[in-house]
Amino acid sequence: MAVLVALAPAAGSADDLDDRRRAAQQRADAAQRRAEDLQASIEGLSADLAQAVSDLAATEARLPAAQQELRTAQDELAGAERRAELVQARLVDATDQRDSISADLTENAARDQDVRDSIGQLARQAYQGGGDMSAIAVVLDAQSVDDFNRRYQAAATAQRAQRELVQELADLAGDARNAQTRLTAVTDRIGELKAEAEAEVVRADQARAAAATREQEIEDLIADQRSTQQRLAGMKNQAEAERAQVESDRAAVEQELAGIIAEQQRAAAAKPAPAAPGAQQPAAPPPPSNGAGAIFANPTSINPMYVTSSYGMRLHPILGYTRLHAGIDLRTYCNTPLYAPRDATVQWAQRRGTFGNQVMLNYGTVNGQPMMSSSNHLTSFAVSTGQQVRRGDLIGYSGNTGLSGACHLHFEVYVNGSTVDPAPLLGR
């Protein structure tokens, strides 16, 4: 019953610990999602702004995990201290038992010696009295009936005392053996408890050190978080200037594409009418496909391609407004090859402000609408304006030029001059 009572609070503590761990994990997961969203939002930021945002995201993602690790270390420390107290109590009990058994053995030895002395005394008395305590000797030596009774009673008393002393001596020997066995067991248990106590002290010291390390880390993380937030607050003017430049560059590209589309449409309208029915027309090759509905091949050297940030609205991590992430980010590394995803004409291969080094590919009319794509932030070009390329031809190498936080491919698709989500066209 004592064991069951002792274990009952531990079970409740374990449930509480599990709940706290689950809650902490949920907080850590939420922080990680926020960090990923922040990381996706750094497209269009300069390297120093992007680094500050990434630093803040990393700090905020790590903080919940460090706090949970601190709680775990504190729980382990408390558990080790409770176990150490329990072991110490058991050690005190075992030591008291050992001392009590040792005292019993000492008392037993003293009594053993007293009994042996008494037996010796009886033997000496019998010897001095003639040595014959038998019934015949009592009868023959008696001078009268009273003398006989006296002698008989004395002989019976001496024999009974001798028998009792011999039995007590045997009992004392048995008790001594039992006590010695118990003493050996208790002594061994004391050794085990001392080792267990030392192990709990080591565990407590380790948990205490881990808790101190996590406490220091949390203090450093909070300080870093405040410092980075202050640094980002001081960079708002820079972020606003960059935002304006991004919008200006995008407007310029879209205006230029609109002019190109208009020129293509004028050229198409000036072409001769199509051949009469029955005339032989060259068969158009089917579009490349790497997935359901895909018309583009993988433009990167990473296979399978990996999307690190999708098309859609993003919260600006510094200015706090939503903006369109007008393409998708594909994983590449610095100076890795980039390819034409479809047969095209190179509309241009040049530096385009915040886009960095950009290759714009013109696919003409696809499914009845003008279609183009841009590969941005390249380190260098492998094609030039006006060049014809086939699907899979090398067009350049990935990089981090323009407003970009790290080497990657920012891939955009324009249909009728406006951006669309490239993912379905890539089979994603």
WOZICOR-V301120 format. One record per residue. N is the residue number from 1. PSI is psi as a letter, one per 20 degrees, with the letter a starting at -180 (* if undefined). OMEGA is omega in degrees with one decimal (NA if undefined). NEAR is the number of other C-alpha atoms within 12 Angstrom. Layout:
n: (N	N)
psi: (PSI	PSI)
omega: (OMEGA	OMEGA)
near: (NEAR	NEAR)
This chain:
n: (1	2	3	4	5	6	7	8	9	10	11	12	13	14	15	16	17	18	19	20	21	22	23	24	25	26	27	28	29	30	31	32	33	34	35	36	37	38	39	40	41	42	43	44	45	46	47	48	49	50	51	52	53	54	55	56	57	58	59	60	61	62	63	64	65	66	67	68	69	70	71	72	73	74	75	76	77	78	79	80	81	82	83	84	85	86	87	88	89	90	91	92	93	94	95	96	97	98	99	100	101	102	103	104	105	106	107	108	109	110	111	112	113	114	115	116	117	118	119	120	121	122	123	124	125	126	127	128	129	130	131	132	133	134	135	136	137	138	139	140	141	142	143	144	145	146	147	148	149	150	151	152	153	154	155	156	157	158	159	160	161	162	163	164	165	166	167	168	169	170	171	172	173	174	175	176	177	178	179	180	181	182	183	184	185	186	187	188	189	190	191	192	193	194	195	196	197	198	199	200	201	202	203	204	205	206	207	208	209	210	211	212	213	214	215	216	217	218	219	220	221	222	223	224	225	226	227	228	229	230	231	232	233	234	235	236	237	238	239	240	241	242	243	244	245	246	247	248	249	250	251	252	253	254	255	256	257	258	259	260	261	262	263	264	265	266	267	268	269	270	271	272	273	274	275	276	277	278	279	280	281	282	283	284	285	286	287	288	289	290	291	292	293	294	295	296	297	298	299	300	301	302	303	304	305	306	307	308	309	310	311	312	313	314	315	316	317	318	319	320	321	322	323	324	325	326	327	328	329	330	331	332	333	334	335	336	337	338	339	340	341	342	343	344	345	346	347	348	349	350	351	352	353	354	355	356	357	358	359	360	361	362	363	364	365	366	367	368	369	370	371	372	373	374	375	376	377	378	379	380	381	382	383	384	385	386	387	388	389	390	391	392	393	394	395	396	397	398	399	400	401	402	403	404	405	406	407	408	409	410	411	412	413	414	415	416	417	418	419	420	421	422	423	424	425	426	427	428)
psi: (h	h	g	g	h	h	h	g	h	h	g	g	h	g	g	h	g	g	g	h	g	g	g	h	h	g	g	g	g	g	h	g	g	h	g	g	g	g	h	h	i	i	p	j	q	r	g	h	g	h	g	g	g	g	g	g	g	g	g	h	h	h	g	h	g	h	h	g	h	g	h	g	h	g	g	h	g	g	g	h	h	g	h	h	g	g	h	h	g	h	g	g	g	h	g	g	g	g	g	g	g	g	g	g	h	g	h	g	h	g	h	g	h	g	g	h	h	g	g	h	g	g	g	h	g	h	g	h	j	i	i	o	j	r	h	g	h	g	g	h	i	p	i	r	g	g	h	g	g	g	h	g	g	g	g	g	g	g	g	g	h	g	g	h	h	g	g	h	g	g	g	h	g	g	h	g	g	g	h	h	g	g	g	g	g	h	g	g	h	g	g	g	h	g	g	g	g	h	g	h	g	g	g	g	g	g	h	g	g	g	g	h	g	h	g	g	g	g	g	g	g	g	g	g	g	g	g	h	g	h	g	h	h	i	j	h	g	g	h	g	g	g	g	h	h	g	h	g	g	g	h	g	g	h	g	g	h	g	g	g	g	h	g	g	h	g	h	h	h	i	q	q	q	q	q	q	q	i	q	p	p	p	p	p	q	q	q	q	p	k	r	p	i	p	i	q	r	o	i	r	j	o	p	q	q	o	p	h	p	r	p	a	p	q	p	p	i	g	i	j	q	q	r	p	o	j	a	q	p	p	p	r	r	p	k	q	q	q	q	p	i	q	p	r	p	o	g	q	n	r	p	m	c	i	i	b	p	p	o	p	p	o	j	b	p	p	k	j	q	p	p	r	q	q	p	r	k	q	g	r	q	j	r	r	p	i	q	p	q	q	p	i	q	p	i	a	p	q	b	k	r	b	n	q	h	r	p	r	o	o	p	q	p	p	o	k	i	q	q	r	o	i	g	h	i	j	k	*)
omega: (178.8	178.4	-179.2	179.6	-179.7	-176.6	-174.8	179.0	-178.8	179.7	177.6	178.9	179.3	177.5	179.6	179.1	177.9	178.8	-179.8	178.8	178.0	179.6	178.8	178.4	176.9	177.3	179.2	178.8	179.2	178.1	178.9	177.3	177.0	178.8	178.9	177.6	177.4	-179.7	179.0	-174.9	-175.4	173.1	-178.9	175.1	175.1	-172.8	-177.3	175.9	179.9	179.4	178.7	178.3	179.8	178.8	179.7	179.5	-179.6	179.2	-178.0	176.9	-176.7	-172.6	179.5	179.5	178.6	178.3	177.5	178.1	176.2	179.6	178.4	178.9	178.2	177.0	178.8	177.6	179.5	178.7	179.5	179.4	176.9	179.5	179.2	177.7	179.6	178.9	179.9	177.6	177.4	179.5	177.2	178.5	-178.8	178.9	176.9	178.0	179.8	-179.4	-180.0	179.6	178.7	177.9	178.4	179.5	179.2	178.2	179.1	-179.1	179.5	179.0	177.4	-179.5	178.4	179.9	179.6	178.3	179.9	178.4	178.9	179.1	177.2	-179.5	-179.3	178.9	179.2	-178.7	-179.0	-179.7	179.1	171.1	-176.3	-178.3	-176.6	-179.6	-179.8	-179.6	179.5	-178.5	-175.8	-175.8	-175.1	-179.9	179.2	178.7	179.0	178.8	178.1	179.8	-179.9	-179.5	-178.1	-179.8	-179.8	-179.4	-179.1	179.4	-179.2	-179.9	179.6	178.5	-179.7	178.9	-179.4	179.4	178.4	178.6	178.5	178.7	178.1	178.6	179.1	179.0	177.9	178.2	-179.7	179.1	179.3	-179.7	179.6	177.4	178.6	-179.5	178.7	-179.8	-179.5	178.0	176.8	-179.9	177.6	177.3	178.8	-178.8	177.4	177.9	178.8	178.9	178.5	178.5	179.1	176.5	178.2	179.1	179.1	179.1	178.6	179.4	179.1	178.2	178.7	179.1	179.4	178.3	179.7	178.3	179.0	178.7	179.9	176.7	179.3	180.0	179.6	177.7	177.9	-179.8	-179.9	-179.1	-179.1	177.5	177.4	178.7	178.5	178.4	178.9	-177.7	-177.2	178.3	177.2	-179.5	179.4	178.2	178.7	178.8	179.6	-180.0	177.8	-179.4	178.7	-179.8	180.0	178.4	179.7	179.4	-178.5	177.9	178.8	178.7	177.8	177.3	179.5	180.0	179.2	179.0	177.5	-179.1	176.6	179.7	179.6	-179.4	-179.0	-178.9	176.8	178.1	179.8	-177.8	178.9	178.6	179.6	178.3	-177.5	177.1	177.7	-179.8	178.1	178.9	179.2	179.8	177.3	-178.6	173.4	178.0	-177.5	178.2	-176.7	172.8	179.5	170.7	179.2	-179.3	-177.8	175.6	177.6	-176.0	-0.2	179.6	-175.0	-179.7	178.3	177.0	-173.9	177.8	176.4	-176.9	179.3	174.4	177.0	-171.4	-178.5	-175.5	171.6	176.0	178.8	180.0	-178.1	165.8	-162.2	177.3	172.6	176.1	179.2	-178.4	168.5	175.7	-176.9	175.9	172.9	-172.7	172.9	-171.1	172.7	-178.0	-176.2	176.5	-174.5	170.1	177.5	-180.0	169.1	173.4	-171.5	175.9	-178.6	173.2	-175.3	175.9	-174.1	176.6	-171.5	171.0	177.6	179.5	-178.9	-178.2	-176.9	-179.2	178.8	-177.3	174.5	-178.9	177.3	-178.4	175.5	173.8	176.8	171.7	-167.1	175.7	-177.2	171.8	-178.3	-178.3	170.9	179.6	179.4	-177.5	178.0	-176.9	174.1	179.3	176.0	177.4	179.0	176.9	176.9	177.9	179.2	-176.7	-174.6	-178.1	-171.8	-177.6	-176.7	177.2	-176.1	-177.2	-177.5	179.3	177.4	173.3	170.9	-172.2	180.0	175.9	179.9	173.0	-177.4	174.7	-179.3	-178.4	172.7	178.6	-179.4	-170.6	-179.9	-179.6	176.1	-178.7	-178.2	NA)
near: (7	7	10	10	11	14	14	14	14	19	14	14	17	18	14	15	22	18	15	21	23	17	18	26	23	18	23	26	20	21	24	25	18	26	26	26	28	33	35	40	41	41	52	46	42	34	25	23	40	33	26	34	40	35	29	35	32	29	32	35	33	32	35	31	30	31	33	30	28	29	28	26	28	28	28	30	27	25	26	28	26	21	27	28	21	21	27	25	18	23	27	20	19	27	24	18	23	27	21	19	27	24	18	24	26	19	18	27	24	18	23	27	19	19	27	24	18	23	26	18	18	27	22	15	19	20	13	12	16	14	16	22	27	20	19	14	18	27	21	17	20	17	14	14	14	13	16	21	18	18	27	26	18	22	27	19	16	26	22	16	21	25	18	18	27	23	18	24	26	19	19	27	23	18	24	27	19	19	28	24	18	23	27	20	19	27	25	18	23	27	20	19	27	24	18	23	27	22	19	28	26	20	26	27	23	21	27	27	19	26	27	22	21	27	24	18	24	27	19	20	28	24	18	23	27	19	19	29	26	17	23	28	21	17	24	22	16	22	32	25	20	32	31	20	23	30	22	18	23	29	20	19	32	27	17	21	32	22	17	24	28	19	16	22	19	12	13	16	12	11	11	9	9	13	11	9	8	7	8	9	10	7	6	8	10	12	24	24	21	23	18	15	17	21	31	38	34	38	48	39	30	21	14	18	25	24	28	26	31	31	29	23	20	28	22	29	37	35	27	17	15	15	25	28	32	35	38	39	40	39	30	35	23	23	25	26	30	43	37	40	42	37	32	35	30	34	30	32	32	31	24	29	27	36	42	37	34	42	49	44	42	39	35	31	20	22	12	11	19	30	37	41	47	50	51	49	46	45	35	29	31	27	31	22	21	16	23	22	27	25	26	22	28	31	45	36	35	41	34	35	35	33	37	37	33	36	29	42	50	48	48	42	37	34	28	30	30	26	29	26	27	40	34	22	33	34	23	25)
